[in-house]
Amino acid sequence: MNLQGKTALVTGGAVRIGAAICRALAGAGMNVVIHYRSSAAEAERLAEELGKLDVGALIVQADLVSEEACRKLLEEASSVSGGLQVLVNNASVFHKQSIGQATAGHLLDEFWPNFLAPVLLMRGFAERCREGKIVNLLDRRIEGHDIHCAPYVLSKKALAEATKLAALEFAPSIAVNGVAPGAILPPPGKGQDYIRDRAGPVPLQRQCTPEEVAETVLFLLHNDSVTGQILFVDGGQNLL
Ligand SMILES: NC(=O)c1ccc[n+]([C@@H]2O[C@H](COP(=O)([O-])OP(=O)(O)OC[C@H]3O[C@@H](n4cnc5c(N)ncnc54)[C@H](OP(=O)(O)O)[C@@H]3O)[C@@H](O)[C@H]2O)c1
């Protein structure tokens, strides 16, 4: 897909990996709709920064915990001239809980932003767009069995499967792929040593960056022959 002048909605795009994705898309000439939940100031600052690149940058707030919120977000994001051609489902929550600790409420807290909202947004996007691309942010943990964050892992494994189902269902007009990062950024408030101490062995012995995740998203958007695939950006850790 020629990305120049096309418009992407990036959920959770105001900060961290989402912001790196927004910057990469804008750098490729795309207009960006930056979705945020609570990072209003960061979203405004990023929109101002991207505006200087001579691309459109709109910000839209939504707490993605209901069907109505997902519908409204897509409606607002699609109101840009020419509509949306790209959806990046990046927004996510991460809590440490085992199955033994998780109530139905804990499971839903994880499943709404990490699985239900991305699936509803994919559905709404496919209804509105004749042609386009979707990229879902997953996690290298989809290949393992990390019992310490079971609701999170379950939600990302479910989204990985939904990525493949949607790729088949929405072909030939929409390509749907996933990017599965390894340990990229520590949780807010923790330093980089948090990752060093907990990430475990990485075959390529390097820490992947938000920019490398963003480049992988860009690759999937440029390429018109790849769908239903999951690219791991984790230095090979998923293989262990
Ligand atoms: N960080 C890593 O090392 C890592 C590793 C593996 C996979 N990933 C995946 O890569 C993606 C980006 O990672 P990240 O660490 O940058 O993400 P993050 O900081 O954990 O979350 C991104 C944004 O999601 C938004 N969000 C959370 N709950 C929401 C809700 N209920 N409704 C709407 N938005 C909500 C928040 O936006 P506001 O700030 O506006 O509230 C948050 O800033 C995620 O899908 C994550 O699972 C990350």
The ligand as a MOL file (V3000), in Angstrom:
LIG
                    3D

  0  0  0     0  0            999 V3000
M  V30 BEGIN CTAB
M  V30 COUNTS 48 52 0 0 0
M  V30 BEGIN ATOM
M  V30 1 N 5.9870 -2.5630 26.5660 0
M  V30 2 C 6.4530 -3.7540 26.1980 0
M  V30 3 O 7.5920 -4.0990 26.4900 0
M  V30 4 C 5.5550 -4.7100 25.4610 0
M  V30 5 C 5.9170 -6.0560 25.3900 0
M  V30 6 C 5.1150 -6.9370 24.6930 0
M  V30 7 C 3.9610 -6.4830 24.0680 0
M  V30 8 N 3.6240 -5.1660 24.1540 0 CHG=1
M  V30 9 C 2.3800 -4.7270 23.5040 0
M  V30 10 O 2.6660 -3.5970 22.6890 0
M  V30 11 C 1.6020 -2.6490 22.8040 0
M  V30 12 C 2.1510 -1.3200 23.3060 0
M  V30 13 O 2.8580 -1.5300 24.5220 0
M  V30 14 P 3.0080 -0.3700 25.6050 0
M  V30 15 O 3.7970 -0.9250 26.7300 0
M  V30 16 O 3.4700 0.8660 24.9160 0 CHG=-1
M  V30 17 O 1.4740 -0.2170 26.0380 0
M  V30 18 P 0.9260 0.4050 27.3900 0
M  V30 19 O 1.7360 1.5850 27.7440 0
M  V30 20 O 0.7450 -0.6610 28.4050 0
M  V30 21 O -0.5410 0.8370 26.9350 0
M  V30 22 C -0.7330 1.6710 25.8000 0
M  V30 23 C -1.9200 2.5480 26.0270 0
M  V30 24 O -3.1240 1.7830 26.0790 0
M  V30 25 C -4.1060 2.6730 26.5520 0
M  V30 26 N -5.1650 1.9670 27.2570 0
M  V30 27 C -5.0750 1.1560 28.3200 0
M  V30 28 N -6.3070 0.7800 28.7480 0
M  V30 29 C -7.1920 1.3760 27.9100 0
M  V30 30 C -8.6050 1.4120 27.8270 0
M  V30 31 N -9.3920 0.7970 28.7070 0
M  V30 32 N -9.1750 2.1350 26.8380 0
M  V30 33 C -8.4050 2.8170 25.9690 0
M  V30 34 N -7.0660 2.8320 25.9980 0
M  V30 35 C -6.4750 2.1280 26.9600 0
M  V30 36 C -3.4000 3.6670 27.4980 0
M  V30 37 O -3.6480 4.9850 26.9810 0
M  V30 38 P -3.5940 6.2960 27.9310 0
M  V30 39 O -2.1540 6.4570 28.3300 0
M  V30 40 O -4.0820 7.3890 27.0650 0
M  V30 41 O -4.4810 6.0200 29.1040 0
M  V30 42 C -1.9410 3.2770 27.3670 0
M  V30 43 O -1.0550 4.3520 27.3600 0
M  V30 44 C 0.5630 -3.2570 23.7440 0
M  V30 45 O -0.4430 -3.8790 22.9910 0
M  V30 46 C 1.3600 -4.2750 24.5270 0
M  V30 47 O 0.5930 -5.3520 24.9960 0
M  V30 48 C 4.3920 -4.2730 24.8370 0
M  V30 END ATOM
M  V30 BEGIN BOND
M  V30 1 1 1 2
M  V30 2 2 2 3
M  V30 3 1 2 4
M  V30 4 1 4 5
M  V30 5 2 4 48
M  V30 6 2 5 6
M  V30 7 1 6 7
M  V30 8 2 7 8
M  V30 9 1 8 9
M  V30 10 1 8 48
M  V30 11 1 9 10
M  V30 12 1 9 46
M  V30 13 1 10 11
M  V30 14 1 11 12
M  V30 15 1 11 44
M  V30 16 1 12 13
M  V30 17 1 13 14
M  V30 18 2 14 15
M  V30 19 1 14 16
M  V30 20 1 14 17
M  V30 21 1 17 18
M  V30 22 2 18 19
M  V30 23 1 18 20
M  V30 24 1 18 21
M  V30 25 1 21 22
M  V30 26 1 22 23
M  V30 27 1 23 24
M  V30 28 1 23 42
M  V30 29 1 24 25
M  V30 30 1 25 26
M  V30 31 1 25 36
M  V30 32 1 26 27
M  V30 33 1 26 35
M  V30 34 2 27 28
M  V30 35 1 28 29
M  V30 36 1 29 30
M  V30 37 2 29 35
M  V30 38 1 30 31
M  V30 39 2 30 32
M  V30 40 1 32 33
M  V30 41 2 33 34
M  V30 42 1 34 35
M  V30 43 1 36 37
M  V30 44 1 36 42
M  V30 45 1 37 38
M  V30 46 2 38 39
M  V30 47 1 38 40
M  V30 48 1 38 41
M  V30 49 1 42 43
M  V30 50 1 44 45
M  V30 51 1 44 46
M  V30 52 1 46 47
M  V30 END BOND
M  V30 END CTAB
M  END
